[in-house]
Amino acid sequence: MKQGKVCIEVALNGPWTRKAQPGIPLAPEEIVREAVACAKAGACIIHFHAYNPATGEQTTELDVVTRIIEQIRAQVDAVVYPAIRYLSNAEAVQDDAGQQRYAHLESMAARGLAEWLIVDPGSANLVSYRDIAEGQKAVVDINTPAAIRFGLELAARHRLHPGFAIYEPGYVRLGAALARAVAGTPMPMYRFMFSQQFTFGYRPSEQALQSYLQLLSQEAPGAPWMVAGLGVDICPLIAPVVQWGGHVRVGLEDALLGTTASNLSLVEDAVRRIERAGGTVATPA
């Protein structure tokens, strides 16, 4: 199947420090400036992590997040959505983990400021090859079924589109089953996560993408999907994505750690590759 219109999402920064990813925007004005530039270049979806300007730590403080979104939307038309709250492993297994992760989004949705939200329908070890070589601690991304369901109930209540980050094939099956179980859940976007620098899931290849698409056709026929990842160069998959009817996420959250590329250059390159493959870059509408 050949897709005419391809959405480009740009993930501006992520949880990395500048030691790991030197070019990421951190200050609110930096995030807004890069979001606007990327939207004007062709990105119709903007994802960001907010940081406390005083401490440099990630934050889901409502005032910080909403100011960034409002300033972006004042200048460009785009779907803009923030990160969910990071939880420690001990917090992530508690009964109220879903409420902790999504409290700021509940408030934003009530004010009409939310359109999409992140739902990671599974748990995984996010271990890089560097972590292994250096004997470093790595991240365990824990999302209990109850917390996932909480996110989907929030999505159903406020008509928010869940973005399913698919780190392993089982995420497709669990996510699709829970989306069916929670009445009124808007159609999720299945975001297939590939990596070269981390050990989860698949390395980016057409064979791996076909495997995911076969599974998706069984569990959620007709659902929209995109390619993305962490520590990855997703560009070789863009041409098959255009031909097979998907969408593309780029940006410094996903790119190979230590890259010298910018968010803007990654978006501009994705636009060229999509058009070269015969696709059309989608507008926010």
C-alpha positions as CSV (number, residue, x, y, z in Angstrom):
1,M,0.0,0.0,0.0
2,K,1.3,3.4,-0.9
3,Q,0.5,6.3,1.4
4,G,0.0,9.8,0.1
5,K,0.4,11.7,3.3
6,V,3.0,11.0,5.9
7,C,3.0,12.7,9.4
8,I,6.4,13.8,10.8
9,E,6.7,13.9,14.5
10,V,9.7,15.6,16.1
11,A,10.8,14.5,19.6
12,L,12.8,17.5,20.6
13,N,14.9,16.4,23.7
14,G,13.9,13.4,25.8
15,P,15.4,12.5,29.2
16,W,19.0,12.8,28.1
17,T,21.6,15.2,29.6
18,R,23.7,17.3,27.3
19,K,26.6,15.0,28.1
20,A,24.8,12.3,26.3
21,Q,23.0,14.4,23.6
22,P,24.7,17.8,23.4
23,G,22.3,19.5,21.1
24,I,19.0,19.1,23.0
25,P,16.9,22.1,23.9
26,L,16.3,22.4,27.7
27,A,15.2,26.0,28.6
28,P,11.5,26.7,27.7
29,E,12.5,29.3,25.2
30,E,14.8,26.9,23.5
31,I,12.1,24.2,23.3
32,V,9.6,26.7,21.9
33,R,12.1,28.1,19.3
34,E,13.1,24.6,18.0
35,A,9.5,23.4,18.0
36,V,8.4,26.4,15.9
37,A,11.3,26.0,13.4
38,C,10.6,22.2,13.1
39,A,6.8,22.8,12.6
40,K,7.5,25.4,9.8
41,A,9.9,22.8,8.2
42,G,7.2,20.1,8.1
43,A,6.7,18.5,11.5
44,C,3.0,18.3,12.3
45,I,3.5,16.7,15.7
46,I,5.7,18.0,18.5
47,H,6.8,16.1,21.5
48,F,8.9,17.5,24.3
49,H,10.2,16.9,27.9
50,A,10.0,20.0,30.1
51,Y,12.8,21.0,32.5
52,N,12.9,23.2,35.6
53,P,14.9,26.2,34.6
54,A,16.3,26.6,38.1
55,T,17.3,23.0,38.8
56,G,17.8,21.5,35.3
57,E,15.7,18.5,36.3
58,Q,12.8,17.1,34.3
59,T,9.5,18.4,35.4
60,T,5.8,17.9,34.7
61,E,4.9,21.1,36.7
62,L,1.7,22.3,35.1
63,D,2.7,26.0,34.7
64,V,6.0,25.1,32.9
65,V,4.4,22.6,30.6
66,T,1.4,24.7,29.6
67,R,3.4,27.8,29.0
68,I,5.6,25.9,26.5
69,I,2.5,24.5,24.7
70,E,0.7,27.8,24.6
71,Q,3.8,29.6,23.2
72,I,4.3,27.0,20.5
73,R,0.6,27.1,19.5
74,A,0.6,30.8,19.4
75,Q,3.1,30.7,16.5
76,V,2.3,27.4,14.6
77,D,-0.4,24.9,14.0
78,A,0.7,21.5,15.4
79,V,-0.2,18.7,17.7
80,V,1.9,19.3,20.8
81,Y,2.2,16.9,23.7
82,P,4.5,16.6,26.7
83,A,6.1,13.7,28.5
84,I,4.4,11.9,31.3
85,R,5.9,12.0,34.8
86,Y,9.0,9.8,35.3
87,L,8.6,7.4,38.3
88,S,11.2,5.5,40.1
89,N,10.8,1.7,40.0
90,A,9.4,1.7,43.5
91,E,6.8,4.3,42.6
92,A,6.0,2.6,39.3
93,V,4.6,-0.6,40.9
94,Q,2.3,1.3,43.3
95,D,-1.4,1.2,43.0
96,D,-1.5,5.0,42.3
97,A,1.2,4.9,39.6
98,G,-1.2,5.8,36.8
99,Q,-2.5,8.8,38.7
100,Q,1.1,10.0,39.5
101,R,2.1,9.7,35.8
102,Y,-0.9,11.5,34.4
103,A,-1.9,14.1,36.9
104,H,-0.7,17.0,34.8
105,L,-2.3,15.7,31.7
106,E,-5.6,15.3,33.5
107,S,-5.5,19.0,34.4
108,M,-4.4,20.0,30.8
109,A,-7.2,17.9,29.2
110,A,-9.8,19.6,31.4
111,R,-8.5,23.0,30.1
112,G,-8.4,21.9,26.5
113,L,-4.6,21.9,26.2
114,A,-4.1,18.2,25.6
115,E,-4.6,16.2,22.3
116,W,-2.3,13.2,22.6
117,L,-0.8,11.4,25.5
118,I,2.0,8.8,25.9
119,V,1.0,5.3,26.9
120,D,3.7,2.7,27.0
121,P,1.8,-0.6,27.0
122,G,4.4,-2.8,28.7
123,S,7.7,-2.8,30.6
124,A,11.3,-3.2,29.4
125,N,14.9,-3.0,30.3
126,L,16.3,0.1,28.5
127,V,20.0,-0.9,28.5
128,S,22.6,0.5,26.2
129,Y,25.6,-1.3,25.0
130,R,27.7,1.4,26.7
131,D,25.9,0.6,30.0
132,I,27.0,-3.0,29.6
133,A,30.6,-2.1,28.7
134,E,31.0,0.3,31.6
135,G,29.1,-1.7,34.2
136,Q,26.6,1.1,34.7
137,K,23.1,0.9,36.1
138,A,20.4,1.0,33.5
139,V,16.7,2.0,33.4
140,V,13.9,-0.4,33.9
141,D,10.8,1.2,32.3
142,I,7.9,-0.2,34.4
143,N,4.3,0.3,33.3
144,T,1.8,-1.9,35.2
145,P,-1.4,-3.0,33.5
146,A,-3.4,-0.9,36.0
147,A,-1.3,2.2,35.1
148,I,-1.7,1.6,31.4
149,R,-5.5,1.2,31.9
150,F,-5.5,4.5,33.8
151,G,-3.9,6.3,30.9
152,L,-6.4,4.8,28.4
153,E,-9.3,5.7,30.7
154,L,-8.0,9.3,30.7
155,A,-7.8,9.2,26.9
156,A,-11.3,7.9,26.6
157,R,-12.7,10.5,29.1
158,H,-11.1,13.5,27.3
159,R,-10.9,12.1,23.7
160,L,-7.1,12.1,23.7
161,H,-5.2,9.9,21.2
162,P,-2.8,7.5,22.9
163,G,0.6,7.2,21.4
164,F,1.7,3.6,22.1
165,A,5.5,3.3,22.4
166,I,6.2,-0.3,21.2
167,Y,9.5,-1.5,22.6
168,E,8.8,-5.2,22.2
169,P,6.2,-7.2,20.2
170,G,4.2,-8.0,23.3
171,Y,3.4,-4.3,23.7
172,V,1.3,-4.5,20.5
173,R,-0.8,-7.3,21.9
174,L,-1.3,-5.8,25.4
175,G,-1.9,-2.3,24.1
176,A,-4.5,-3.5,21.6
177,A,-6.3,-5.7,24.1
178,L,-6.5,-2.9,26.7
179,A,-7.6,-0.3,24.1
180,R,-10.4,-2.7,23.2
181,A,-11.3,-3.2,26.9
182,V,-11.5,0.5,27.7
183,A,-14.7,1.7,26.1
184,G,-14.3,4.9,24.1
185,T,-10.5,4.8,23.7
186,P,-9.6,6.9,20.6
187,M,-7.6,5.1,18.0
188,P,-4.0,4.8,19.3
189,M,-0.9,5.5,17.2
190,Y,1.4,2.5,17.3
191,R,5.0,3.8,17.5
192,F,7.5,1.0,16.7
193,M,10.7,1.6,18.6
194,F,14.0,0.5,17.1
195,S,17.5,0.9,18.3
196,Q,21.2,0.5,17.4
197,Q,22.6,1.7,20.7
198,F,20.1,0.0,23.1
199,T,19.3,-3.7,23.5
200,F,15.5,-3.6,23.5
201,G,13.5,-4.8,20.5
202,Y,14.8,-4.8,17.0
203,R,17.5,-3.0,15.1
204,P,16.0,-0.9,12.3
205,S,15.4,-3.1,9.2
206,E,12.6,-3.8,6.7
207,Q,12.3,-7.3,8.0
208,A,11.8,-6.1,11.6
209,L,9.2,-3.6,10.4
210,Q,7.3,-6.2,8.4
211,S,7.2,-8.4,11.5
212,Y,5.6,-5.6,13.5
213,L,3.2,-4.8,10.7
214,Q,2.1,-8.5,10.5
215,L,1.4,-8.5,14.2
216,L,-0.4,-5.2,14.1
217,S,-2.7,-6.5,11.3
218,Q,-3.7,-9.3,13.6
219,E,-4.2,-7.3,16.8
220,A,-5.4,-3.9,15.6
221,P,-6.2,-4.0,11.9
222,G,-6.1,-0.6,10.2
223,A,-4.5,1.2,13.1
224,P,-2.1,4.0,12.3
225,W,1.6,3.4,12.9
226,M,5.0,5.2,12.8
227,V,8.7,4.3,13.1
228,A,10.8,5.8,15.9
229,G,13.3,4.6,18.5
230,L,16.0,5.5,20.9
231,G,19.7,5.7,19.9
232,V,18.8,5.0,16.3
233,D,19.2,6.3,12.8
234,I,15.7,5.7,11.4
235,C,16.3,7.2,8.0
236,P,16.8,3.9,6.1
237,L,13.2,2.9,7.0
238,I,11.6,6.1,5.7
239,A,11.2,4.9,2.1
240,P,9.5,1.6,3.1
241,V,7.3,3.6,5.6
242,V,6.1,5.7,2.7
243,Q,5.4,2.7,0.6
244,W,3.6,0.7,3.3
245,G,1.5,3.5,4.7
246,G,3.1,4.7,7.9
247,H,4.5,7.8,9.6
248,V,7.9,8.9,10.8
249,R,9.3,10.3,14.1
250,V,12.7,12.0,14.2
251,G,14.4,14.3,16.6
252,L,17.2,14.4,19.2
253,E,15.3,12.3,21.7
254,D,15.4,9.4,19.3
255,A,18.7,10.0,17.3
256,L,22.0,8.3,17.9
257,L,23.4,9.7,21.2
258,G,26.2,12.1,20.5
259,T,24.9,13.1,17.1
260,T,25.9,16.5,15.7
261,A,22.6,16.8,13.9
262,S,19.9,19.3,15.0
263,N,16.2,18.8,15.4
264,L,15.7,21.0,12.4
265,S,18.2,19.2,10.1
266,L,16.5,15.9,11.1
267,V,13.1,17.1,10.1
268,E,14.4,18.6,6.9
269,D,16.1,15.4,6.0
270,A,12.9,13.4,6.7
271,V,10.9,15.7,4.4
272,R,13.4,15.2,1.6
273,R,13.3,11.4,2.0
274,I,9.5,11.2,2.2
275,E,9.2,13.3,-1.0
276,R,11.9,11.3,-2.7
277,A,10.0,8.1,-1.9
278,G,6.8,9.5,-3.5
279,G,5.1,10.6,-0.4
280,T,3.6,13.9,0.7
281,V,4.3,15.5,4.1
282,A,1.1,15.8,6.0
283,T,-0.2,19.1,7.5
284,P,-1.5,19.3,11.0
285,A,-5.0,19.2,9.7
